[in-house]
Amino acid sequence: MATPRRLAASRADAARALGFAHAQERFFQMDLMRRNAAGGPLPFLPGETRHRLVLKP
């Protein structure tokens, strides 16, 4: 996993960028959990992510 780095001109810009990054990651997590709970397919995931996740045989 990569560590996100944000360069900002002010604290407000930094807070906005951090909030955006957090929301983006949280949305991915919630969508993945929803699909897994529903028993739905996971082929929508990009290559490396799909291979790392062994959720159901």
Protein Blocks (a to p, Z undefined) as FASTA:
>chain_A
ZZdddddfbfklmmmmmmmmmmmmmmmmmmmmmmmmnopafklpgfklmmmpcfbZZ
